[in-house]
Each structure stands twice: as C-alpha cells, then as structure tokens.
C-alpha cells in the first residue's frame, strides 16, 4: 500500500498519466485499505492516476482476494481449536458445500452476480485444500488423481468449473507437488507473494508510459521489474516477519500441523 500510494502513483504522473492526485488521496488509500482491501470500503485508485489502462481506476486489482484469503486463514485457524475430529471436518465441509452452493446458484442464474459469487470458488478451493489435509491419511492418491482429472475435464467442457473444479484441482495440485522435483523452488527466497502484490502496479506503469509496447517486450519488462521488487519484499519484509514465528511459544497449532490432530 505504501509503495502504491507514495511511489507508483507519483511515478505514474512522471511517465505520462493524465490524472491527478493529492496527499489526501494517498492517505485515504492507506486508511481504507488498511484491513487488507476489505470489500465495499476499499479504495482502488489514488485520485485519477490510472485512467487509461486496460482496467481503469484500479491500481492493484489482484489484491481484491487478500481480504478473503486472510479470512479463510482465520476461519481455518479457529476450526483448528476444535478437538473433535468429526466436528472439525464438518465445519470445513460445510464451508466447502456452502461456497459450492453459491457458485451453483450463480451459474444457474438463481442469484445475481456479486462479490460473494465472485469469491465463492476461491473459498471452495481453500476449503478443499483443508479437507485434503484433514483426510490426507485416507486418500488413495492414484484413484483420487484419476477421478480428479476426469472431473476437471468435465467441468471445463461443460463450463461448470466454478462449481466442479475446486476439489479436483486441489487434489491434482497437491499430488503434483509431492512428485515433481519443485520442492526446492522458493525454499530460500519465495518471491510469489511479492509478484502477487507488485505485478499489477508495475504493469500499470508500463501501460501508462508505454501503451504501444509489443507483447513480448511488455512481458519481459514486467517480469524484469517485478522480480527485483518481489525479492526486496521477501528480504526486508516477509523474511523478518516469518522469523518471528521462532519466537512464539506455546503455539497451539504446532501439534496439529505436525500430527494432523489425528
């Protein structure tokens, strides 16, 4: 947020934005997005600094998921305190089926599109991953993967991916993650979060300053400018924050993560 408010927004004027902004606009951007870009009150633009981009008026469109992701972590973390295994699985399953029901209702036209129908597949995917972790010692991998591939293909061809894809996609991703030799990627410097938060602002700057840039140079410049920012974010923000975990004592989740509370 600080980078967008006090670096990217002023930079956009230097590279050719026709918009304007004030200090109040930047401070308002920080205040309204402080709670992780919450829906309904979040501020997407700073003044009128991003008027002529593919998605005008939005500085960091990818972060619309941040509030919902954090909410899912809080919800699952709360469920972890439930000692009864069946009840714990029941709450996670209820979240999965509720989100899937919302996606179904939207797909069939029973309810209008809204932020809730937009986020429902993401919540379903998050709950699917939690369910797989919970039942990890009971899942037969090969049959599960075969069935998941078939279900995923069905969802694609029938255009029902928002309803059918979250669970099979979670199965496939976790299975591939356990067998492909990618475990070392991000082990020392995980740049994924930095790419997530800086990718769109960098692309907006390129769109404002160089709107006629060909696709391949645009992609290469986007990566070339985003990855150093992602590394700086990991080195000076994320890594120190992760180091705080070692200072926490009596962590109620330690035994759950280690044993699956089975």
Secondary structure, 3 states (H helix, E strand, C coil): CHHHHHHHHHHHHHCCCCCCCCHHHHHHHHHHHCCCCCCCCCCCCCCCCCCCCCCCCCCCHHHHHHHHHHHHHHHHHHHCCCCCHHHHHHHHHHHHHHHHHHHHHHHCCCCCCCHHHHHHHHHHHHHHHHHHHHCCCCCCHHHHHHHHHHHHHHHHHCCCHHHHHHHHHHHHHHHHHHHCCCCCCCCCCCCHHHHHHHHHHHHHHHHHHCCCCCHHHHHHHHHHHHHHHHHHHHHHHHHHHHHHHHHCCCCCCHHHHHHCCC
